Amino acid sequence: MNAIPSAIRGPLFMVIATGSYVVNDTLMKLATAGLPPYEVLMLRGLWAAAFGFPMLFALGYGRRLPLMFEGRVLTRNLLETAAILAYVVALANMPIADSSALGQLTPLLVLLGVSILFRERIGGLRMALIGLGFAGAIMVAQPDMEGISIFALLAIANAVFGAARDVAGRRVGAEVPGMIVAISAVVVVLIGAVIAHFSLETTVMPEASHLALLAGAGFFLIFGHFFIFMAYRTGPTGVVAPFYYTFSVWAVISGLVVFGEFPNAWAVIGIVLVIASGLVIVMLDERRRRLTVVA
């Protein structure tokens, strides 16, 4: 990694992380063609734990495992569980680009949440950008006379719970390594998936192809966790964060190449609006941070 110029290391790692997450989503979506969604999530979680714990020990965090069960970490990851339980059903029933685009509302909702909970002033321009992002989300969800589909609502619920997760994550102490938080999320989501599967679904015996798909999904999930952790460790947040929106680009590519899906014109415009509003807000926040430091 030292061979990569430091100026591009953080953004590059973020692009790799978002690509890894989309590969994970793609493999899970393929598996839901033959398995119930929560069973898919459960099996993916078993593989992710099998890959994640050795990586955690290899990074030297074995002695810090008890931090996985620290109260603020658990709160953050219970919200992550609610988000992914909603998302996996949406993913199984929506084009991957659409479900991913609705998930990109999370940073906008975080801004609203921080404003309400911590009384941080948003300002008129940021409110307008948040409104623009929500308008883009409506274009992606495309409600008809009967209303927004339940699956689009679940994708939006994923964004809402994801925002609550990220706000709660701000309370996690700096002494807790990112990989500890990530592996804790894997374990808590796995427990949630087990409960949801045995409560709501009938078990389907997975075939070898399903297990291979979910082994790949588990690997790329941990790979994504690792590289998003490394992205923020090696690059300034203001430089790295905008590249989070490459998630939607990867999702459109996956939908086209793997599933033969391409968003219609309204959905494409909506995706662009969500990404653009999020990017401008990130850049405004970075500019404000720099001015504060100078002052």
C-alpha positions as CSV (number, residue, x, y, z in Angstrom):
1,M,0.0,0.0,0.0
2,N,2.9,2.3,0.5
3,A,3.5,2.3,-3.2
4,I,0.2,4.1,-3.7
5,P,0.7,8.0,-3.5
6,S,-0.7,9.2,-0.2
7,A,-2.9,11.9,-1.9
8,I,-5.0,9.3,-3.7
9,R,-4.9,6.5,-1.2
10,G,-8.0,7.5,0.8
11,P,-10.2,8.1,-2.2
12,L,-9.0,4.9,-3.9
13,F,-9.7,2.8,-0.9
14,M,-13.2,4.3,-0.7
15,V,-13.9,3.4,-4.4
16,I,-12.7,-0.1,-3.6
17,A,-14.9,-0.3,-0.5
18,T,-18.0,0.8,-2.3
19,G,-17.3,-1.6,-5.2
20,S,-16.8,-4.4,-2.7
21,Y,-20.2,-3.6,-1.0
22,V,-21.9,-3.7,-4.4
23,V,-20.4,-7.0,-5.2
24,N,-21.7,-8.3,-1.9
25,D,-25.2,-6.9,-2.7
26,T,-25.0,-8.4,-6.2
27,L,-24.1,-11.9,-4.9
28,M,-26.8,-11.7,-2.3
29,K,-29.4,-10.7,-4.8
30,L,-28.4,-13.6,-7.0
31,A,-28.8,-15.9,-4.0
32,T,-32.3,-14.6,-3.3
33,A,-33.5,-16.1,-6.6
34,G,-33.5,-19.5,-4.8
35,L,-33.5,-18.7,-1.1
36,P,-35.6,-16.5,1.3
37,P,-33.9,-13.1,1.9
38,Y,-33.3,-13.6,5.7
39,E,-31.9,-17.0,5.1
40,V,-29.5,-15.4,2.6
41,L,-28.6,-12.8,5.2
42,M,-28.0,-15.5,7.8
43,L,-25.7,-17.6,5.6
44,R,-23.9,-14.5,4.4
45,G,-23.3,-13.5,8.1
46,L,-21.8,-17.0,8.9
47,W,-19.3,-16.6,6.0
48,A,-18.6,-13.0,7.0
49,A,-17.8,-14.0,10.5
50,A,-15.6,-16.8,9.2
51,F,-13.6,-14.3,7.2
52,G,-13.8,-11.4,9.6
53,F,-12.5,-12.8,12.9
54,P,-9.2,-14.1,11.4
55,M,-8.7,-10.6,9.8
56,L,-9.4,-9.0,13.2
57,F,-6.8,-11.1,15.0
58,A,-4.4,-10.5,12.1
59,L,-4.7,-6.8,12.6
60,G,-3.9,-7.2,16.3
61,Y,-7.2,-6.4,17.8
62,G,-7.8,-9.8,19.6
63,R,-7.4,-8.3,23.1
64,R,-10.0,-5.6,22.3
65,L,-12.8,-8.1,21.5
66,P,-14.8,-7.1,24.6
67,L,-15.3,-3.7,23.1
68,M,-17.7,-5.5,20.6
69,F,-20.3,-5.5,23.4
70,E,-19.8,-2.0,24.7
71,G,-23.2,-0.3,25.0
72,R,-22.7,2.4,22.3
73,V,-21.3,-0.1,19.9
74,L,-24.3,-2.4,20.4
75,T,-26.7,0.5,20.0
76,R,-25.1,1.5,16.7
77,N,-25.2,-2.1,15.5
78,L,-28.8,-2.8,16.5
79,L,-29.7,0.1,14.2
80,E,-27.5,-1.4,11.5
81,T,-29.4,-4.7,11.9
82,A,-32.8,-2.9,11.5
83,A,-31.4,-1.2,8.3
84,I,-30.1,-4.4,6.7
85,L,-33.2,-6.4,7.6
86,A,-35.2,-3.9,5.6
87,Y,-32.6,-3.6,2.8
88,V,-32.2,-7.3,2.0
89,V,-36.0,-7.6,1.2
90,A,-35.9,-4.5,-0.9
91,L,-32.7,-5.7,-2.7
92,A,-34.4,-9.1,-3.5
93,N,-37.4,-7.3,-5.1
94,M,-36.0,-4.1,-6.7
95,P,-33.4,-3.3,-9.3
96,I,-30.1,-3.0,-7.5
97,A,-29.4,0.5,-8.8
98,D,-32.8,1.7,-7.4
99,S,-32.4,0.1,-3.9
100,S,-28.8,1.4,-3.7
101,A,-29.8,4.9,-4.8
102,L,-32.5,5.1,-2.1
103,G,-29.8,4.1,0.4
104,Q,-27.8,7.1,-0.5
105,L,-30.3,9.2,1.3
106,T,-28.5,8.2,4.5
107,P,-26.0,11.1,4.7
108,L,-28.8,13.7,4.1
109,L,-30.9,12.1,6.9
110,V,-27.8,12.2,9.1
111,L,-27.6,15.9,8.6
112,L,-31.2,16.3,9.6
113,G,-30.7,14.0,12.6
114,V,-27.7,15.9,13.8
115,S,-29.5,19.2,13.5
116,I,-32.5,17.9,15.6
117,L,-30.5,16.0,18.2
118,F,-27.4,18.2,18.6
119,R,-29.0,21.5,17.5
120,E,-26.5,22.1,14.8
121,R,-27.7,24.8,12.4
122,I,-28.3,23.6,8.9
123,G,-28.9,26.8,7.0
124,G,-31.1,27.5,4.0
125,L,-28.8,26.1,1.3
126,R,-28.4,22.8,3.0
127,M,-32.1,22.5,3.6
128,A,-32.6,23.1,-0.1
129,L,-30.1,20.4,-1.0
130,I,-31.7,18.0,1.4
131,G,-35.1,18.7,-0.3
132,L,-33.4,18.1,-3.7
133,G,-32.1,14.8,-2.5
134,F,-35.6,13.8,-1.3
135,A,-37.1,14.8,-4.7
136,G,-34.5,12.6,-6.3
137,A,-35.6,9.7,-4.0
138,I,-39.2,10.1,-5.1
139,M,-38.1,10.0,-8.8
140,V,-36.3,6.7,-8.0
141,A,-39.2,5.2,-6.0
142,Q,-41.8,6.4,-8.7
143,P,-45.0,6.1,-6.7
144,D,-48.1,5.4,-8.8
145,M,-51.8,6.0,-8.0
146,E,-51.6,3.2,-5.4
147,G,-48.6,4.7,-3.6
148,I,-45.0,3.8,-3.2
149,S,-44.3,0.1,-3.3
150,I,-43.6,-1.7,-0.1
151,F,-40.1,-2.5,-1.4
152,A,-39.3,1.1,-2.1
153,L,-40.5,1.9,1.5
154,L,-38.2,-0.7,2.8
155,A,-35.3,0.8,0.9
156,I,-36.1,4.2,2.4
157,A,-36.4,2.5,5.9
158,N,-32.9,1.2,5.3
159,A,-31.7,4.8,4.8
160,V,-33.6,6.0,7.9
161,F,-32.2,3.3,10.1
162,G,-28.8,3.8,8.5
163,A,-28.9,7.5,9.4
164,A,-29.8,6.7,13.0
165,R,-26.9,4.2,13.0
166,D,-24.5,6.8,11.8
167,V,-25.7,9.4,14.4
168,A,-25.4,6.8,17.1
169,G,-22.0,5.9,15.7
170,R,-20.8,9.4,16.6
171,R,-21.1,8.4,20.2
172,V,-18.7,5.5,19.9
173,G,-15.4,6.4,21.5
174,A,-12.2,6.8,19.5
175,E,-10.7,4.1,21.6
176,V,-12.8,1.5,19.7
177,P,-11.1,0.4,16.4
178,G,-13.2,0.5,13.3
179,M,-12.7,-3.2,12.6
180,I,-14.1,-4.0,16.1
181,V,-17.2,-2.0,15.3
182,A,-17.5,-3.7,11.9
183,I,-17.1,-7.3,13.2
184,S,-19.6,-6.5,16.0
185,A,-22.0,-5.4,13.3
186,V,-21.5,-8.7,11.5
187,V,-22.3,-10.7,14.7
188,V,-25.3,-8.6,15.7
189,V,-26.8,-8.6,12.2
190,L,-26.2,-12.4,12.1
191,I,-28.2,-12.8,15.3
192,G,-31.0,-10.6,13.9
193,A,-31.0,-12.6,10.7
194,V,-31.3,-15.9,12.5
195,I,-34.3,-14.6,14.6
196,A,-36.0,-13.1,11.5
197,H,-35.4,-16.3,9.4
198,F,-36.8,-18.8,11.9
199,S,-39.6,-16.5,12.9
200,L,-40.8,-15.5,9.4
201,E,-39.5,-17.9,6.8
202,T,-39.4,-21.6,5.9
203,T,-35.9,-22.9,5.5
204,V,-34.9,-23.9,2.0
205,M,-31.9,-26.3,1.7
206,P,-29.2,-24.2,-0.1
207,E,-27.4,-25.7,-3.1
208,A,-23.7,-25.6,-3.6
209,S,-24.1,-22.6,-5.9
210,H,-26.0,-20.6,-3.2
211,L,-23.2,-21.4,-0.7
212,A,-20.6,-20.3,-3.2
213,L,-22.4,-17.0,-3.8
214,L,-22.8,-16.3,-0.1
215,A,-19.2,-17.2,0.6
216,G,-18.2,-14.5,-1.9
217,A,-20.7,-12.1,-0.4
218,G,-19.3,-12.6,3.1
219,F,-15.8,-12.1,1.8
220,F,-16.6,-8.9,-0.1
221,L,-18.5,-7.6,2.9
222,I,-15.5,-7.9,5.1
223,F,-13.3,-6.6,2.3
224,G,-15.5,-3.5,2.1
225,H,-15.5,-3.0,5.8
226,F,-11.7,-3.2,5.8
227,F,-11.2,-0.7,2.9
228,I,-13.7,1.8,4.2
229,F,-11.9,1.7,7.5
230,M,-8.6,2.2,5.7
231,A,-10.0,5.0,3.6
232,Y,-10.9,7.1,6.6
233,R,-7.6,6.2,8.3
234,T,-5.4,7.2,5.4
235,G,-7.3,10.3,4.0
236,P,-9.0,13.4,5.3
237,T,-12.8,12.8,5.8
238,G,-13.6,15.8,3.5
239,V,-11.6,14.3,0.7
240,V,-12.7,10.7,1.2
241,A,-16.4,11.1,1.9
242,P,-17.5,12.3,-1.6
243,F,-16.3,9.0,-3.1
244,Y,-18.9,7.2,-1.0
245,Y,-21.3,8.1,-3.8
246,T,-19.5,5.8,-6.3
247,F,-21.7,3.2,-4.6
248,S,-24.5,4.2,-7.0
249,V,-22.2,4.1,-10.0
250,W,-21.1,0.6,-9.1
251,A,-24.8,-0.4,-8.6
252,V,-25.8,0.9,-12.0
253,I,-22.9,-1.1,-13.6
254,S,-23.9,-4.2,-11.7
255,G,-27.6,-3.9,-12.7
256,L,-26.6,-3.5,-16.3
257,V,-23.9,-6.2,-16.5
258,V,-25.3,-8.8,-14.2
259,F,-29.1,-8.4,-14.3
260,G,-29.6,-6.6,-17.6
261,E,-31.4,-3.8,-15.8
262,F,-30.9,-0.1,-16.4
263,P,-32.8,2.6,-14.6
264,N,-35.4,4.4,-16.6
265,A,-35.0,8.1,-17.4
266,W,-36.8,9.4,-14.3
267,A,-34.8,7.0,-12.0
268,V,-31.5,8.1,-13.6
269,I,-32.4,11.8,-13.0
270,G,-33.3,10.9,-9.4
271,I,-30.0,9.0,-8.8
272,V,-28.1,12.1,-10.1
273,L,-30.1,14.4,-7.9
274,V,-29.4,12.3,-4.8
275,I,-25.7,12.0,-5.6
276,A,-25.3,15.7,-6.5
277,S,-27.1,17.0,-3.4
278,G,-25.0,14.7,-1.1
279,L,-21.7,15.7,-2.8
280,V,-22.4,19.4,-2.5
281,I,-23.3,19.1,1.2
282,V,-20.1,17.2,1.8
283,M,-18.1,19.9,0.0
284,L,-19.9,22.7,1.9
285,D,-19.2,20.9,5.2
286,E,-15.5,20.6,4.3
287,R,-15.3,24.2,3.3
288,R,-16.9,25.3,6.6
289,R,-14.5,23.0,8.6
290,R,-11.5,24.6,6.8
291,L,-12.8,28.1,7.5
292,T,-13.3,27.2,11.2
293,V,-9.7,25.9,11.4
294,V,-8.3,29.1,9.8
295,A,-10.4,31.3,12.1
